[in-house]
Amino acid sequence: MHPLIQPLASTLIVSCQAYPGEPMRDPRTMAQVAAAVEEGGASAVRAQGLEDIAQVKAAVSVPVIGIWKDGDAGVFITPTLEHCLAVIDAGADILALDGTQRPRPDGLSFAQTVEKIRARWDGPIMADTDSVASALLAAELGVDLIGTTLAGYTAKRPTTDGPDLELLRELAGSLPEGSALIAEGRVHTPAQAAACREAGAFAVVVGTAITHPTSITRWFDAAVRGV
Ligand SMILES: CC(=O)N[C@H](C=O)[C@@H](O)[C@H](O)[C@H](O)COP(=O)(O)O
């Protein structure tokens, strides 16, 4: 296992993202949010966009998982080799990219993309997968971190209310040693985060429930209104 990954065992990683047009969509804001979650114990942070990655990197001492979202349909999380190399150049310690088997905008397969990254960079790679098949393929390719990030966001799996614990359990029993299984996606409560660990996750990523005040406010607002 890569030396940057081992310390993430049994820890919480926090994703710090604001979406286009939102009030907090500013790299300085995300850097402050990242510093705040580091104080709370985040073992690593996930940041989106080249400027956010650079500014978050300067604001924290924990590893930064970098992604670059481009578009919002099909493959959009660090979708091409060019995006991957730019994320690395922006200073990400760990590169995360779409790890599904869907067609990619640059025509490369996931395997070809990983191979080309590996030819230039030996840092840890995280695959945002959507199914048992895509997770196993990523692990076979030697990808360091296997995330369930896209489970429930493609046609491969139903969108579970909360994390996809069934997928985690299945992957925990089938991923080769050396691949770190990362629970990511719809982990909204501490109890759900604990359930991910019980299901076999090496580490757990939480985004919205910690760093997206608009969503959290909506949850509380609905509860208060009784809707
Ligand atoms: C599907 C997709 O685009 N996921 C994105 C990946 O970076 C983010 O929008 C999520 O916030 C992140 O995965 C963390 O998940 P959650 O916010 O549910 O804790």
The ligand as an SDF file (V2000), in Angstrom:
LIG
                    3D

 19 18  0  0  0  0  0  0  0  0999 V2000
  -21.8760   11.7300   -7.5860 C   0  0  0  0  0  0  0  0  0  0  0  0
  -20.9360   12.8940   -7.4300 C   0  0  0  0  0  0  0  0  0  0  0  0
  -20.8520   13.7280   -8.2990 O   0  0  0  0  0  0  0  0  0  0  0  0
  -20.2110   12.9270   -6.3060 N   0  0  0  0  0  0  0  0  0  0  0  0
  -19.2970   13.9940   -6.0620 C   0  0  0  0  0  0  0  0  0  0  0  0
  -17.9230   13.5440   -6.0640 C   0  0  0  0  0  0  0  0  0  0  0  0
  -16.9790   14.1990   -5.8160 O   0  0  0  0  0  0  0  0  0  0  0  0
  -19.6800   14.9140   -4.9250 C   0  0  0  0  0  0  0  0  0  0  0  0
  -20.7260   15.7180   -5.4280 O   0  0  0  0  0  0  0  0  0  0  0  0
  -20.1240   14.3160   -3.5860 C   0  0  0  0  0  0  0  0  0  0  0  0
  -20.4550   15.3670   -2.7410 O   0  0  0  0  0  0  0  0  0  0  0  0
  -19.0560   13.4710   -2.9120 C   0  0  0  0  0  0  0  0  0  0  0  0
  -18.9040   12.2770   -3.6240 O   0  0  0  0  0  0  0  0  0  0  0  0
  -19.3630   13.1070   -1.4670 C   0  0  0  0  0  0  0  0  0  0  0  0
  -20.5950   12.4920   -1.3630 O   0  0  0  0  0  0  0  0  0  0  0  0
  -21.7170   13.0670   -0.3740 P   0  0  0  0  0  0  0  0  0  0  0  0
  -21.8300   14.5300   -0.6450 O   0  0  0  0  0  0  0  0  0  0  0  0
  -22.9660   12.3150   -0.7290 O   0  0  0  0  0  0  0  0  0  0  0  0
  -21.2280   12.7980    1.0470 O   0  0  0  0  0  0  0  0  0  0  0  0
  1  2  1  0
  2  3  2  0
  2  4  1  0
  4  5  1  0
  5  6  1  0
  5  8  1  0
  6  7  2  0
  8  9  1  0
  8 10  1  0
 10 11  1  0
 10 12  1  0
 12 13  1  0
 12 14  1  0
 14 15  1  0
 15 16  1  0
 16 17  2  0
 16 18  1  0
 16 19  1  0
M  END
$$$$
